[in-house]
Amino acid sequence: MMKPTITYKEVKRPVDNMCANGHLCSEYYRRNGPHSPQEAMRFFSITGEGLPKGIYCEPCLVIANHLARVKEKK
């Protein structure tokens, strides 16, 4: 099975502050765990064949990448 080619490009925060997954994003994100400093939320435009196109927040991409790694191990 061939893996899709995925392109991530950091973009400006959407005006409505919505992630393509359908939730309202916070202003800040603790990128390195619960005791790390809060940093501005980053958003990424995702493109690739067979993928839903849109602008996604950083936490959603972290979760999606984790789930993909778990799926690969099975």
Number of C-alpha atoms within 10 A of each C-alpha: 3 4 6 11 10 11 11 14 10 14 12 11 19 13 6 8 15 17 20 15 12 8 11 12 20 11 12 12 19 14 17 10 9 9 8 10 11 14 12 12 18 18 24 19 16 17 17 12 11 9 11 11 12 12 22 25 25 18 17 14 15 11 11 12 12 12 11 10 11 10 9 8 6 5
